[in-house]
Amino acid sequence: MSIQLSDILTNSKQLFDTFFESYTKELFQPLTRITDACLYSLKAGGKRIRPIFVLNSFFHPNHLPKKLNSKEHLSVYLAALAVECIHTYSLIHDDLPAMDDDDTRRGMPTCHIQFDEATAILAGDTLNSLSFYLLSLYENTDSTAIRDSIQILHKGAGMNGMILGQMEDIVEEKSPSAKGKESKLTSIHEKKTGALIEASFLLGNRLRPDWLERQSVISGYAKEIGLLFQITDDILDVEGNLADLGKTPGKDAKAGKLTYPSLYGMETTKRLRDESVSKAISLVSNLPSLNNEFFLGLPNYIAERKN
């Protein structure tokens, strides 16, 4: 009997949230204004989609644990928490007045609104450094895997990944390029959104004994998922609403950002989204360990999401 993607996502999120609740009780001690701000943003909700990518790149859907056993698979849960910390730090900083200047995130006041701007900056800095510390805590894992994991996360989140994508996005917004917009749009989103998504898949995969034979396919699939995620985000910014999104819609157009709808129009953007779904599915169809409900069902789930 095959398991449904909705069940896989629900079970994965429950596993991660259970680990998160238990592990962060000690991790964020003693409680200070900085840890309060970190926990405020970490607990603000969200789909936990990047930790879910980590878990399901390690576990087969039919072997996903029914309950948490952090002692047996501590390293994969630490990797999942690391990417959630990195992702949350990026959201805190993205929302700052100097960046996207947003007052609402996940239906709640953003970190700098709830606390103040300086506290939000330091909370983001804390979560960034904490992510790499978590990878150093891997257990029953050889040092090569720890080294590789640190490098994977740095490549996805660092100066040539997510941070560079954010910088390119800001530069393009302030000084729009007159030509080469297609390549610029691709470059921004491969780094700003796609790089951390790819890192999430690769971190979970790296902890498997068969990681090397799967790595190339997972990398290509993850890149396509990152593209699909961003195209869908761009569509939702035009067609979504505050209640569903948990953040202000229409801000990209108002800010004059370079997006898929602004460059190609909505009809072509939706065609590109559908093509991306097909490409992602085809990539994993021929590798037995990835030809399962999670990897095959995820592209349509992302394309059809409302937030």
C-alpha positions as CSV (number, residue, x, y, z in Angstrom):
1,M,0.0,0.0,0.0
2,S,1.6,3.3,-1.1
3,I,1.7,6.2,1.3
4,Q,0.2,9.6,0.2
5,L,2.4,12.7,-0.1
6,S,0.2,14.6,2.3
7,D,0.9,11.9,4.9
8,I,4.6,12.0,4.2
9,L,4.7,15.8,4.6
10,T,2.6,15.7,7.8
11,N,4.7,12.9,9.4
12,S,8.0,14.6,8.5
13,K,6.8,18.0,9.9
14,Q,5.7,16.3,13.1
15,L,9.1,14.5,13.5
16,F,10.9,17.7,13.0
17,D,8.7,19.8,15.3
18,T,9.0,17.2,18.0
19,F,12.8,17.3,17.8
20,F,12.7,21.1,17.6
21,E,10.6,21.5,20.7
22,S,12.7,19.1,22.8
23,Y,16.2,20.1,21.5
24,T,15.8,23.9,21.6
25,K,14.7,23.9,25.2
26,E,18.3,23.4,26.2
27,L,19.9,24.9,23.1
28,F,18.6,28.4,23.8
29,Q,19.7,28.6,27.4
30,P,20.1,30.9,29.2
31,L,17.1,32.9,28.0
32,T,18.0,36.4,26.9
33,R,16.5,39.1,24.6
34,I,18.5,37.6,21.7
35,T,17.3,34.0,22.4
36,D,13.7,35.3,22.8
37,A,14.0,37.0,19.3
38,C,15.4,33.8,17.8
39,L,12.7,31.6,19.2
40,Y,10.0,34.1,18.3
41,S,11.0,33.8,14.6
42,L,11.7,30.1,14.7
43,K,8.3,29.3,16.3
44,A,6.4,31.7,14.0
45,G,5.0,28.7,12.0
46,G,5.8,27.9,8.4
47,K,5.7,24.7,6.6
48,R,9.2,23.5,7.7
49,I,9.7,22.6,4.0
50,R,13.5,22.7,4.1
51,P,13.8,20.4,7.1
52,I,11.3,18.1,5.3
53,F,13.6,18.1,2.3
54,V,16.5,17.0,4.6
55,L,14.5,14.2,6.3
56,N,13.2,12.8,3.1
57,S,16.5,12.8,1.3
58,F,17.7,10.6,4.1
59,F,14.7,8.4,4.9
60,H,12.7,6.5,2.3
61,P,9.0,7.4,2.6
62,N,8.0,3.9,3.6
63,H,10.7,3.9,6.3
64,L,10.0,7.3,7.8
65,P,9.9,6.8,11.5
66,K,6.5,7.0,13.1
67,K,7.9,8.7,16.2
68,L,11.1,10.6,17.1
69,N,14.2,8.6,18.0
70,S,16.8,11.3,18.1
71,K,19.5,9.1,19.5
72,E,19.3,6.8,16.5
73,H,19.3,9.5,13.8
74,L,20.5,12.6,15.6
75,S,22.7,13.8,12.8
76,V,19.9,14.1,10.3
77,Y,17.7,16.0,12.7
78,L,20.6,18.3,13.5
79,A,21.0,18.9,9.7
80,A,17.3,19.7,9.4
81,L,17.4,22.1,12.3
82,A,20.5,23.8,10.8
83,V,18.8,24.6,7.6
84,E,15.7,25.9,9.4
85,C,18.0,28.2,11.4
86,I,19.7,29.4,8.3
87,H,16.3,29.9,6.5
88,T,14.8,31.8,9.5
89,Y,17.9,34.1,9.8
90,S,17.5,34.9,6.1
91,L,13.8,35.8,6.6
92,I,14.6,38.0,9.6
93,H,17.2,39.9,7.6
94,D,15.0,40.0,4.4
95,D,12.3,41.8,6.3
96,L,14.5,44.5,7.7
97,P,13.9,48.1,6.5
98,A,17.2,48.1,4.6
99,M,16.1,45.0,2.7
100,D,12.4,44.2,1.8
101,D,11.0,46.4,4.6
102,D,8.1,44.1,5.6
103,D,6.0,44.4,8.8
104,T,4.3,40.9,8.5
105,R,5.8,37.4,8.3
106,R,3.7,34.2,8.6
107,G,0.8,36.3,9.7
108,M,2.8,37.8,12.6
109,P,4.8,41.0,13.2
110,T,8.3,40.6,11.8
111,C,11.2,40.3,14.2
112,H,12.3,43.9,14.0
113,I,8.7,45.1,14.5
114,Q,8.1,42.7,17.5
115,F,11.5,43.6,19.1
116,D,13.6,46.3,17.3
117,E,15.9,46.5,14.4
118,A,19.2,46.0,16.2
119,T,17.8,42.9,18.0
120,A,16.5,41.5,14.7
121,I,20.0,41.9,13.1
122,L,21.7,40.1,16.0
123,A,19.0,37.4,16.1
124,G,19.7,36.7,12.5
125,D,23.5,36.6,13.1
126,T,22.9,34.2,16.0
127,L,20.9,31.8,13.9
128,N,23.5,31.9,11.1
129,S,26.4,30.9,13.3
130,L,24.3,28.4,15.2
131,S,23.5,26.5,12.0
132,F,27.2,25.5,11.5
133,Y,27.6,24.7,15.2
134,L,24.8,22.2,14.9
135,L,26.5,20.4,12.1
136,S,29.6,20.0,14.3
137,L,27.4,18.0,16.7
138,Y,26.9,15.0,14.4
139,E,27.1,11.7,16.1
140,N,28.1,8.3,14.7
141,T,29.3,10.1,11.6
142,D,32.8,10.3,10.2
143,S,34.7,13.6,10.0
144,T,34.5,13.6,6.2
145,A,30.7,13.7,6.3
146,I,30.9,16.6,8.8
147,R,33.3,18.5,6.6
148,D,31.1,17.9,3.5
149,S,28.0,19.0,5.4
150,I,29.6,22.3,6.5
151,Q,30.7,22.9,2.9
152,I,27.3,22.0,1.5
153,L,25.6,24.5,3.8
154,H,28.1,27.2,3.2
155,K,27.8,26.8,-0.6
156,G,24.0,27.1,-0.3
157,A,23.8,29.9,2.2
158,G,27.1,31.8,1.9
159,M,28.8,34.4,-0.2
160,N,28.3,32.6,-3.5
161,G,24.9,31.2,-2.7
162,M,21.9,32.7,-1.0
163,I,23.7,35.9,0.1
164,L,25.0,36.7,-3.4
165,G,21.4,36.1,-4.7
166,Q,20.1,38.6,-2.3
167,M,22.8,41.1,-3.2
168,E,22.0,40.7,-6.9
169,D,18.3,41.2,-6.2
170,I,19.0,44.4,-4.4
171,V,21.3,45.7,-7.1
172,E,18.8,44.9,-9.8
173,E,16.0,46.6,-7.9
174,K,18.0,49.8,-7.4
175,S,19.7,49.8,-10.9
176,P,17.6,47.7,-13.3
177,S,19.7,46.2,-16.1
178,A,18.7,47.3,-19.6
179,K,19.5,43.9,-21.1
180,G,20.3,40.4,-20.1
181,K,17.3,40.3,-17.8
182,E,16.6,36.6,-18.5
183,S,20.0,35.5,-17.3
184,K,19.9,38.0,-14.4
185,L,16.6,36.6,-13.2
186,T,17.9,33.1,-13.4
187,S,21.0,34.0,-11.5
188,I,19.2,35.7,-8.7
189,H,16.8,32.9,-8.1
190,E,19.2,30.1,-8.5
191,K,21.2,31.6,-5.6
192,K,18.6,33.5,-3.5
193,T,16.0,30.7,-3.3
194,G,17.4,27.6,-5.0
195,A,20.8,27.3,-3.4
196,L,19.5,26.7,0.2
197,I,16.9,24.3,-1.2
198,E,19.6,22.3,-3.0
199,A,21.7,22.3,0.2
200,S,18.7,20.9,2.2
201,F,18.4,17.9,-0.2
202,L,22.1,17.3,-0.3
203,L,22.6,17.5,3.5
204,G,20.1,14.7,4.1
205,N,21.5,12.6,1.2
206,R,25.1,13.0,2.4
207,L,24.3,11.1,5.6
208,R,23.2,7.9,3.7
209,P,25.7,5.2,2.8
210,D,24.7,5.4,-0.9
211,W,25.0,9.2,-1.0
212,L,27.5,9.3,-3.8
213,E,25.5,7.3,-6.4
214,R,22.4,9.6,-5.7
215,Q,24.1,12.9,-5.4
216,S,24.1,14.0,-9.1
217,V,20.4,13.3,-9.6
218,I,19.4,14.8,-6.3
219,S,21.4,18.0,-7.1
220,G,19.7,18.4,-10.5
221,Y,16.3,17.7,-9.0
222,A,16.8,20.1,-6.1
223,K,17.8,22.9,-8.6
224,E,14.6,22.3,-10.5
225,I,12.6,22.4,-7.2
226,G,14.3,25.7,-6.3
227,L,13.3,27.1,-9.6
228,L,9.8,25.9,-9.3
229,F,9.5,27.2,-5.8
230,Q,10.5,30.7,-6.9
231,I,8.2,30.7,-10.0
232,T,5.3,29.7,-7.7
233,D,6.3,32.4,-5.2
234,D,6.3,35.0,-8.0
235,I,2.8,33.9,-9.1
236,L,1.5,34.0,-5.5
237,D,2.8,37.5,-5.0
238,V,0.5,38.5,-7.9
239,E,-2.5,36.3,-7.3
240,G,-2.3,35.5,-3.6
241,N,-3.8,37.2,-0.6
242,L,-2.6,38.2,2.9
243,A,-4.7,35.5,4.7
244,D,-3.2,32.7,2.7
245,L,0.4,34.0,2.3
246,G,0.9,35.3,5.8
247,K,2.8,38.3,4.3
248,T,2.0,41.3,2.2
249,P,1.1,40.4,-1.5
250,G,2.0,42.6,-4.4
251,K,5.2,43.9,-2.9
252,D,7.4,42.7,-5.7
253,A,5.5,44.7,-8.3
254,K,5.3,47.8,-6.1
255,A,9.1,47.6,-5.5
256,G,9.7,47.1,-9.2
257,K,11.5,43.8,-8.6
258,L,12.6,41.6,-11.5
259,T,10.2,38.5,-11.4
260,Y,8.9,35.9,-13.7
261,P,5.5,37.6,-14.2
262,S,7.1,41.0,-14.7
263,L,9.5,39.7,-17.3
264,Y,7.4,37.1,-19.1
265,G,3.8,37.8,-18.2
266,M,1.5,35.5,-16.2
267,E,0.6,33.1,-19.0
268,T,4.2,32.3,-19.9
269,T,5.2,32.1,-16.2
270,K,2.6,29.5,-15.6
271,R,3.8,27.5,-18.6
272,L,7.4,27.7,-17.3
273,R,6.1,26.4,-13.9
274,D,4.4,23.4,-15.6
275,E,7.5,22.7,-17.6
276,S,9.6,22.7,-14.4
277,V,7.2,20.2,-12.8
278,S,7.7,17.8,-15.6
279,K,11.5,18.2,-15.6
280,A,11.7,17.5,-11.9
281,I,9.6,14.4,-12.1
282,S,11.6,13.0,-15.1
283,L,14.9,13.5,-13.2
284,V,14.0,11.0,-10.4
285,S,11.9,8.6,-12.4
286,N,14.8,6.4,-13.4
287,L,16.6,6.1,-10.1
288,P,14.9,3.4,-8.0
289,S,15.8,4.9,-4.6
290,L,14.3,8.2,-5.6
291,N,11.3,6.9,-7.6
292,N,8.9,7.2,-4.8
293,E,5.8,9.2,-3.6
294,F,7.8,12.0,-2.1
295,F,10.1,12.8,-5.0
296,L,7.5,12.2,-7.6
297,G,4.7,14.1,-5.8
298,L,6.6,17.1,-4.5
299,P,6.8,19.1,-7.7
300,N,3.0,19.2,-8.2
301,Y,2.6,20.0,-4.5
302,I,4.9,23.0,-4.8
303,A,3.2,24.3,-8.0
304,E,-0.3,24.0,-6.5
305,R,0.5,25.6,-3.1
306,K,-1.3,28.7,-1.9
307,N,1.4,29.9,0.5
